[in-house]
Amino acid sequence: MGQAAEQNEWDLTAAIIVKKQEMIQLGLKYGLADIQTVQCSQQLDDLLNRFAKGDFY
C-alpha cells in the first residue's frame, strides 16, 4: 500500500471515529429513535462499509 493510500485509510478511520462519537452524543441527547441519530447512524454505516471494502478514496 502506497503512502497516499495509507493516508486515505487513516483519514477514513478518523472520520469513522468522529462520526461514532457524534452518533453517541446525538443518541444521548435526543434518543436512539430520533431522526438525527438515525441519519448519523446511516452515515456511520456508509463509512464502515467503505472501510470494509477497502474504499479509502
Buried (B, 14 or more C-beta within 10 A) or exposed (E): EEEEEEEBBEEBEEBBEEBBEBBEEBBEEBEEEEEBBBEBBEBBEEBBEBBEEEEBE
